[in-house]
Amino acid sequence: MLNVDEAQLLTEIKKAAIKNAVEYGKAQESAVSGKVLSKAPELKNDMSKLHKLVSTIVNEVNSMGKVELESEYKKYEVEFTSESKEKKEKTAKPKLELKDIKGTFITRFPPEPNGYLQIGHAKAVLMEQTFARKYNGSIILYFDDTNPEKEEQRFVDAIKEDLKWLGVTFDKEYYASDNIGLLYKYAETMIREGNAYVCMCDAEKMRSGRADGYGCVHKTHTTERNLELWGTMLSRELDEGTATLRLNGDMSAENTMMRDPTLFRIKYSTHYRQGDKYAIWPTYNFNTPVNDSLNGVTDAIRSKEFELEDELYFKILDMLQLRKPRIHTIARLEIKNNLTSKRKINELIREKYISGYDDPRLVTITALKRRGILPGAIKEFALRFGMSKTNSKVSIDMLLAENRKLIDKNSKRLSCVEEPMELIVNDIPESEKNKRVKLHPLADIGYKKYNLNSVFFINTTDASNLKIGDTVRLKGAFSVRVTGVTKDGMTGNFAGDEMGPAIQWINKGDEVACKLLRIGDLLINDKFNKDSLSVTNCYVEGYSKSLENGEVVQFERIGFFKLDDKSTMSFLSL
Ligand SMILES: [Zn+2]
């Protein structure tokens, strides 16, 4: 079933074990398996076979003398050096630099409080923070909140909470909606100078005019007429949708953004922050350049989908004779087989496919937090793409790998048995019944203690590889020689320290029924993946009862999991 041929596989395991032994004094099974799997991921389909081979070879290498080990290492030295060079190149951090930065540096993060932050926002804000630090500058939190019917205070609160969790702090905070009065003055200037006009066309007429490149009859109104109409807009004499203030641009411009975009529109909805104070609301296109300029922003970072809007941004500032910030474009960060569109997420929630914005299959910040991804991992992941402008969809595995590097350091190691069957061990000496096992191979985070009886749960798959006469090691305890195999279980005799592959076990009576929730891709071919969350019932050792909600553990040979709900003992895969 494996693509790798057996001889080649044995060589790869041996190489990894030798390198690991030379580097760390002793080869570790988990490190060697990890290395081999990174080269041949298809081996995941037969972990027990891999495990057996690794265990045997690691024992062999660990029993070599120093001289023998060094001479073995020499055989592969050239390969080792080129591999580590390749790895260095692959993991080299991109330079995070902006061009021509001299003097003051002020940037901003501009969320709209109409939803939750997702991984793409995290990339932008973490880059902005990095630059603010690098150039001894500052970073502003700017709420772009001029769509009263869509925005809510709860989103402001959620955004702030997520940003705090990500470790981003701001030097200043402001809201576009706090500045509306001033924006009206700029609008009037635009009208007086012939740079804006009031259009009374309906949405469809505006759309077709833009598509065909023709201006409407309102474009030729006199300044006086425009000022008069603008006055009736401000005094709430017109209905929603009957008038807008538009830029007097170029209706045949190649960049369709320049074809007289809307600058202000009528909206009578109550605003979460300003109440009913305003009925004429500026658009993003007008807000952003004016507020950036007025608030001292020197450098704005935008993702590539806004590139067409740059021309408009600068045009408005030119017309108002306001200082122009620099704009730096970066690629948008998107995750393969996942989505961030609010409309589509809401659809999945409505259909009850997912539980909400914190469903652990999503890549919203609140979902990543719930899943057990650390802010440090998000930062490493988000910044690795540097200033590249190439949009690409990236696998979530890259983020999970960054996260594992962090959680590996102090996650408790626990035993988990997925398809339990019984192994009865005879003749266990009294002295072997009380065991104390470290919770982490390296970190000093305590012990788990056992008072063993003679019945153990082991994995059915592990058992299926054993026959009478084989010796198997109950990891952290002792070895057992198999004496009998039936369809219901196995029997064996205590075999002290005899060599054999190590397997996971749980002593009968110490088992806790748990659920492992494995998270897969949310989408397959852009459709909801009905198998995106699979649940396995299993046994975890009794120590798990002392875990706290939210704690991350490693189930040995299975992987990292986060305790999501202690009342049901449900763990989420990491
Ligand atoms: Zn018109």
Residues whose N, C-alpha, C, O or C-beta is under 5 A from the ligand:
A	BS01	ZN	C199 M200 C201 C216 V217 H218
